[in-house]
């Protein structure tokens, strides 16, 4: 699809409570820090995440996210259980028995991943598609110096999310027709994508400082 980059316009900045870029950075910091969380910290953040999603009315979205990743979580648990040496859970199986240390490690890793997915669900709920792309665009702008085109990346992400949403709404269409339509060449039409870039405020600075402190404590 031909996209006239001159039509890719970013309106003047508007005022929002927290910048989408700040939210994305906060999630990235959490994704790094969660790998160092032990049982007690994981339990604390899990309670906070559940309460947060319940108050925000997005508990069903978090459950759906975990349900879609259930086989990934189970595979992670099994890989740790059978690949980590330790005390066998079933001594009769000998070397083919999962280890107790592996089950503990796999359960913790699956728990960390599940908590990260819940945090992602919170991010997606708090950031509409346009705001999310605006935040990603701001994060990608520094890479312009190494040859990356942030406008092109933002447009491709917008198109991906747009057509994915259209396909989701067409649930009554047969899968063969969906596959055929996906393989058909896209029409050569002009596309105008407009993203609003909110201004960074003192609230963003406070959140980023707290996120940095969290990351420092987790990596200490």
Buried (B, 14 or more C-beta within 10 A) or exposed (E): EEBEEEEBEBEEEEEBEBBBBBBBBBBBBBBEBBEEBEEEBBEEBBEEBEEBBEEBEBBEBBEEBBEEBEEEBEEBBBBBBBEBEBEBBEEEEEEEBBBBBBBBBBBBBBBBBBBBBBBBBBBBBBBEBBBBBBBBBBBBEEEEEEEEEBBEBBBEBBBEBEEEEEEEEEEEEEEEEEEEEEEEEEEEEEBEBEBBBBEBBEEBEEBBEEBEEBBEEBEE
